[in-house]
Amino acid sequence: MQIEEGTILRGKVTGIAPFGAFIELENGKTGLVHISEVSSEYVDDISKHLTTGQNVKVKIISVDENGKISLSIKKAVEDKPKRKPAEKTKRSGGIQGAPEVFEFSHKKKDMEEMSFEDKLLKFKQDSEEKIQDLKRNTEGKRNGGYKRAY
């Protein structure tokens, strides 16, 4: 069996290190899954995700000139078709100058399926909206909420 980039194979975890896991492939060769390639979520402790002797599906990322094989578990899993991102729902609020489009994707399930970039963009938009609301609410209260008569 020839090792080629992009091939998805089954393997067995033979060792775990703080930086990744060693996987013995079907053909007897061993490759490394770096800790960043174990899961699409942040991995602090690889032992929480993998155990020695566990069978896993891996994708070959690269094979260098020395024969070192780089593997990915998350890319082997990500090859299945992804669901479309949450659609925007139009709603007329009746408020002058208010945006007409609001995105309703706060469900836990939808958030788990969003990519990191989408989550970051959503966080940025939510943060900017909250800052604008805070500025509007505190603007009139700077002078104690009332005007002095002299």
URDAMO-V731382 format. One record per backbone hydrogen bond with DSSP energy under -1.0 kcal/mol. CO is the residue of the C=O (numbers start at 0). NH is the residue of the N-H. Records with the same first field share a line. If there is no record, write none. Layout:
CO: NH + NH
This chain:
3: 6
6: 59
8: 57
10: 55
11: 23
12: 52
14: 21
16: 19
18: 34
19: 16
20: 32
21: 13 + 14
22: 30
23: 11
24: 27
28: 24
30: 22
31: 70
32: 20
33: 36
34: 37
36: 72 + 73
44: 47
45: 48 + 49
50: 53
53: 12
55: 10
57: 8
58: 71
59: 5
61: 69
63: 66
67: 63
68: 31
69: 60 + 61
71: 58
72: 76
73: 77
76: 79
88: 101
94: 97
99: 90
101: 88
106: 110
107: 111
108: 112
114: 118
115: 119
116: 120
117: 121
118: 122
119: 123
120: 124
121: 125
122: 126
123: 127
124: 128
125: 129
126: 130
127: 131
128: 132
129: 133
130: 134
131: 135
132: 136
133: 137
134: 138
140: 143
